[in-house]
Amino acid sequence: MGEKISMREKVGFSLGDSAANFIFQTIMLLQLSFYTDSFGISAAAAGWLFLVARLWGAIFDPVMGVIADRTNTRWGKFRPWILWTALPFGIIGFLAFTTPNFGPSGKLIYAYITYILLLSVYSANNIPYAALSGVITGDMVERTSLSSVRFIFVTLATIAIQGFALPMVNHYGQGDSAKGYQITMGIFCALAVLFFIITFLTTKERIKPDPQQRTSLKQDISDLLKNRPWVIMFLVFVLMFVFLAIRNSILLYFFKYYLDEHSMLSFLEGLNNGLFGLIEKVGLIGQSADIAGNAFSIINIFSQLAAILGIFLSKPLAARFGKRDVFKTALIFSVITAALFIFIAPGAIMITLLLQLLFNFFWGVSMPLPWAMMADVADYSEWKNNRRATAIVFAGIIIGLKVGLAIGGALAGSLLSIYGYVANAVQTPHALMGIRLTTSIYPAIFMGLGIAVLYFYRINKSTEFKMQDELAERRKSYAQK
């Protein structure tokens, strides 16, 4: 069995993903809206930007994985990168949400430069961070526990972005959303720098490759391509993040342009009465309030609390039934609730809340599991090939994430354009139908394919513990050399 991990280290490690998610959640949920409605570029241009920049991120990921696996310092292989990239991450994140006083062409060039730099520093930080989760412990139960704590903190960061970012934009912008985004993201980026430093200071790398292992990039890639669980998880990540990129990018448009503003106001006023006037006191209702944005934020706060409940259940469910089976089942229920958004009427705010609660609860159950499964895939490669290359395994799967984000982001922007979306205007019935379909049915198709692929993943509960025990014996033997 692996070494038990203190809660201090679990929290310290988890703060690193909170930091990354201040950017990642903004990219997923708000960046398309920021580019079209605040920064001032078209939906089609934003879609192409997402495709080009995110594909670049996918190309850079394996390079970063190779570099990280070959990094050797007194702090380990992966922790130093979290420290080295902390400040650049914060600065570039701030610049990516700054709107320069340029013309249309200048703005587009600025967007390409800052977004590509942002995804590059994200890779340089996140590939080593993801690999770190595979070398903190080899204990399968502790690994799931670590992932569960991690995703509680991810969800708290998600609440911060989904629940408070838009009200902060409105507060600091005072009618100038571009200024509001700049100040808001400046605050979150400063917190990210602090959290990354805490992660570096509180974590320890315990699992190390056999000191007799020869470094060979050719062998690393060969092992990767022959690793069937890796290939399957790569495809699952592609399809899962196409789903997330499409749905999350369009969800704010669903609130802003499709749902009825009077119904959202009634919802906020009812909530205000139940909370003794708190909603009014913080400025979420009133003459200058962004009703759609505030309803979106409040519903997301509630739904992320449901996600935390799902995360708490993830560990015991995975311990009983195995990570693979729980992950697959939770995804099935998530995609069903997401697809049901197509039936929501404009005034059905409570139905919107209910479906979003259900979606995030089931998604919360699923959230920690693919990342813990990634560590299992790295173990599988070591188990089968007697060689360990943690970072390149994680990098390879995160390529799937980036490719999914690229395809999903491009599709989201392109679908808006195809259906005739016009920024900050009353939308045609055709454009509204496009927003509805792109929030529900279109992304559900991709996630359905991902679930189908997952049926071919063969690392079940018994295989997990067989790998754990055999690898523990091997590591003891070469630790004594």
N, C-alpha and C positions, 0 to 999 in steps of 0.2 A: 504494500500500500504506500502511497505517496505521503509526503509531509503535509500535515494540517496547516492551513493558512489562517493567520489572525484576521479578525474583522478589520483591524486598522489597515492591513495591507490590501484587503479586498476593497475597502472604501477608497484608499489612495489610488489603487489601480483604476477603479471605476470613475473617478473624477477625470481621468484622461479621456474617457469616452464622452463624458458630459461636455468637456471642452470642445472636442471635435464636433459634437452634435450641435453646438451653437451655430456652426457654419453649415454642417450637413443638413440639418432640419430646415434651415433658411433656404438652402439650395433646392431642397425637395419641395417645400411648401410655398415659398414666397418669391423666389427669384424670377420666375416667369412673369408674375404680376408686377414685380419691381421693374423689370426691364420694359414691359409694355406700357404700364400706367404711370410710372414715376420717372424712370431713366429716359424713356422716349425712343425706343426702337420697336419695329413691328414684330408681331408674333412669329411670322415666318423667319425673320432675321434672327430672332432669339432661338428658334428651333434649330437653325443651322449652327448657331454659336454653340448650343448645347452638344450637338452631334460632333463637331470638330474638336472642341475642348475636352469633352469627356472621352472621346476615342484617344486623344493624346494622353489623358490620364491612364487609360488602359494600357497604352504602349509603355508608359514610364513605370508602371507598377512592377513588372517582372525585373526591370533594371534595378529598381530599388530593393526588391527581394534578394537579388544576387549580391548587391552591395551590403545589405544588412547581414546576410548569412556569413559574409567574409569580414565583417567588422569584429575586431578583437581589442577590447579595452579593459581596464581594471574594473569598469562598471558593468561589463558584459557586452553582448552583441547588440541588443535592441534598446535598452534603457537610454543610452547616450543620445540616440536620435530624437527621442522625445524631448530631451533637454535642448539639443542644438536647434531644433526647428520651432521651439515655443514662441520666441519673439518674432521671427519672420512670419509665422502663421498668423499672429495677431495683427501685424502691420498690413499684410497683404489682404487679410479678411476685411479690414477697415477700408482699404482702397477699393476693393471690389464692389462695395456698396456706397461709394462716393460718386456723385454725378458731376462731371466736369462741365465747365461752361464752353463746350465745343459745339460745332455743327453736327449734323447727322452722321457724316462720314467719320469725323473725329471721335464722336461718341462710340461708334461701332468698333473702331480700331482700339480705343481705350478699353472697351468691354472685352474684346478678344484677349488683349495683353493681360489685364488684371485677372480674368477668369482662368486663363491657362496657367498663370503663375499661382493662383489660388489652388487649383487642382494638383499642381506639381508639389507644392509644399504640403498639401494634404496627404499625398502619397508618401512623401519623405517622412512624414510623421506617423501616418496611420498604418502603413505596412509593418514597420517595427513594433508599433503598439499592438496590432493584431497578433503578430508572432509572439510577443511577450506573454500572451495568455496561454500559449502552448508550452512555455518553459517555466512558468511559475510553479506548477505542480503536475505530476503524472497521475494523481489520484482522480479517477473518473467522477466520483461523487463530489469531491472538492472542486473539480473543474466545472461541473454544472452549477455548484453553489457560487463560485466566482462569477460565472456568466450571469447568474440570476441577480446578484448584487449589482453587477455592472449595468444590467438593463433597467434596474430600478433607477439608477442615476441617469441613464440615457433618457428614461421617461420623464424625470424631473427637468432635464434640459429641454425635452420636447414640450413640456408644459410651459416653460419659460418662453420658448419661441412661439408656439401655437397659441398660447393663452395671453401673453403679455406684449409680444413684439408689436403687433398692430396698434394697441392702445398707446404704447410708448412712441411709436412713429407719429401718431396723431398728436400726442402731447408735446413732444419736442419739435415737431414740424410746424405746428400752428397753421395748418393749411398748406404747408410746403412739404409734401411727402418725401421728396428727395433729401431734404435736410433732415427730416425725421429718421429716415433709414440710416443716414450717415452717423448720427449721434447714437441711435439705438445700437447699431452694430459695433460702434466704437466701445460701448459699455460691455457688450457680450465678448468682444475680442480681447479686451483687457482681462476679463475673468478667465478666459481660455488660457492665456499665458500663465496666470497664477496656478490654475489647476494642473497644467502640464508639469510645472515645476514640482508640485506636490506629488504627482505620480512618479516622477523620477526619484524623488527622495524616499518614498515609502515602499517601493517594490524590490524584489530580488529575483534574479534568474537562477533556477535550481537545476533544470534539466540541460545537460550539455551533451553534444555529440561525442561519440567514441574518439578519444584523442588520436587513435591510429587511423581514423577515417581520412582518406585522401580527398581533397577538394577538387571537384570536377564538374564544371558547368554542363558539359555534354551529358554526364551521368545523371545530374540533377534533373535535367529536362527529360531524359529517357525514362527515369523513374516516375516522373510526374505523368507522362502520357500513358504509361502502362498501369497507372493507379486508377482502377475503374471507379472507386468511390469519389476520387477527385474529379474525374470527368463528369460524373453525375451531378456533384455539388456545383461545379462550374456552370452547367446548364441551368440548374435550379436557381442559382444566383442571378444569372442573366434574366430569366423570365420573371423572377420575383421583383427585381428592381425595374424592369420595364413596367410591371404592374404599379409599383409604388410611384415611379416617376410620372406616369400618366395621371393616375388618380390624385395624388397629392398636389401636383401642379395645377390641376383644374378645380380642386375643391373650393378654393376661395372665389373663383368665378361663379361657381354654382350658387354660393351665398349672395354674391354681389349683384348678379344679373338675373338669376332664375327665381330664387325664393322671394316671397312677398315681403316688402319692407314693413308694412303695417303689422303683419303677423309676427315678424321678428321683434318689432317694438313692443307688441303686447306681451311676448315671451319675456323680454327684458324687464318690462314693468312689473309683471307678475313675480319674477325672480327678485326684483327690487323690494317689493312688499314683503316677501318671505324672508329677506335678509335685512330687514329693518332699515331700508333706504341706502344700503351700502353701494348698490350699483349706481345710483344717482350721485352719491358723494364722490365716487372716483371718476365721474364724468363719462360713464358709458351710455347714459341717455341724456337727452337735452337737445337744444337747437343745433349745436355744432357737432354733435356726436356722429360718428360713422356707425350707423346702426347695423349694417351688414357685417362690417369688420368686427364689431363688438360681439354680435351674436355668434359669429364664427369662432371668436376667441373663447367665449364662455363655454360653448358646446365642446370645444377642443379640450378645455381644462377638465370638464366632467369626464370626457371620454378617455383622457390620459390617466385619470384616477382609476377608471375601469381597467386600463392596460396594466397598471401597477398590481391590481388584484390578480389579473391573469399571470403576471410574472411570478407572483408569490406561489401560485399553484403549479407553475411550470416545473420547478425542481422536484416536488414529491411525485407529480405525475410521471416525469421522466425516470425517476428512480424506480417506479413500479412497472412502467410499461416500456421503457426505453426511449431514448431521444428521438429516434427516427419515427416511431409510430405516433408519438404525441405531436411532433412537428407536422406530420402529414395530416392528422385529424384536425388540428387547429387551423391549418391553412384551408381545409375544405369549408369549415364554417365561416372563416374570414371572407372567402371569395363569394360565398352565397349572400352574406349580408351586404357586401359591397355591390353586388349585382342588383340587389333589391332597391338601390337608390333610383333606378330608372322609373319606379312606380310612385315616387314621392310627388305629391301635388305642391304647387307653389306656397300654399298656406299651411302645409303640414309640418310645422316646426317641431312639434313634439315627436312625430314619427322620425324626422331627421335626427333628433337627439337620440331616440331609442336605437335606431340602426347604427349610428355612430358609436354609441356605447357598446353595443354587441360586437361590432367590427373590431374595436380597439381591445375589448376583453379577449377575444379569440386571438387577435394579433399579439397581444401581450403574452399569452401562453406560448406562442410560437417564437417570440423574439429572441430569447437567450439561446435557443437550441441550435440554429445553424452555425453559430459562432463556436459553440462547444463542439459541434460535429466537425468543424474545420480542424480543431486540434486532434480529434480522433482520426481524421484523414491523414494528418502528419504522422501520427503514431502508426497508422496502417502501413504507410510507406516505409517507416523504419522497421516495422515488424516483418514485412515481406522482403525488403531489400537489404537489411542490415546497414542502412545508411540513413542519417537524419539531416534534412534540409528544411527547417521549419519555415523560415521567412518566404522561401520561394513557393512552398505549398500554399501559404496564406496569400501571397501576392497573386498567384495564379487564380485563386478563387475570387479575390477582390477585383481582378480583371473582369470577371463575370459581372460583378457589381457595377463597375464603371461602364462596361458595354451596355448593360441593362439601362443604366441612367442615360447614356448617350442616345440609345434607341428610343426610350420612353420620353425623354425630354424633347427630342426632335419630333416625335409623333404628336406630343401634346401641342407644341407650337404650330405644327403643320395642320393638325385637325382644326384648331381654332381658325386658322387662315382659310382652310377649305370651306368651312361652314359659314364664313363671312363675318367673323368677329371684328368689331370696331371698338378700340379702346375708349373707355369713359363715355359711352353712348348707350342709348336704348337699343337692345339687340333685336334682330328680326326673329320670327318664330323658327326659321331654319337654323340660325346661330344658336338659339336656346336649345334646340334639339341636339345640336352638336355638343354643347356643354354638358347636357344630361347624359348622352351616350358615352362621352369621354370621361365622365365621372364614374360610370358604372359598368356597362357592358364591354366596351373595348378593353379596359385593363383586365377585367375578369377573364377574358379569353386567354390572355397570356399567363395568368396565374393558374388557370385550369391546366394548361400545358405543363407548367412547372410541377404541379401535383402529380400528373401522369408520369413524368420523368422520375420523380422521387420513388415510385414503386420499384425501380430497379436498383435502389441503394441497399446494399446487403449488410452493412454494419449494424446489427441489431444488439439488443441488450447483452446477450450471452457472448457475442464476439467482442464487445467493448471490454468486458472483464477478463476474457482470455488474453487479449492484447495487453491489458494493464499488467497482469501477473507475469506474463512471459517477458515483457520489456523490463519490468522491475528487476528480474533476475539477471538479465543481460547487463543492465546498467551497473548492478552491484559488481559483476565480474570485471568490467573494464575500469570501474572506479578503483579497484584494488591493484590494477597493473602499475 
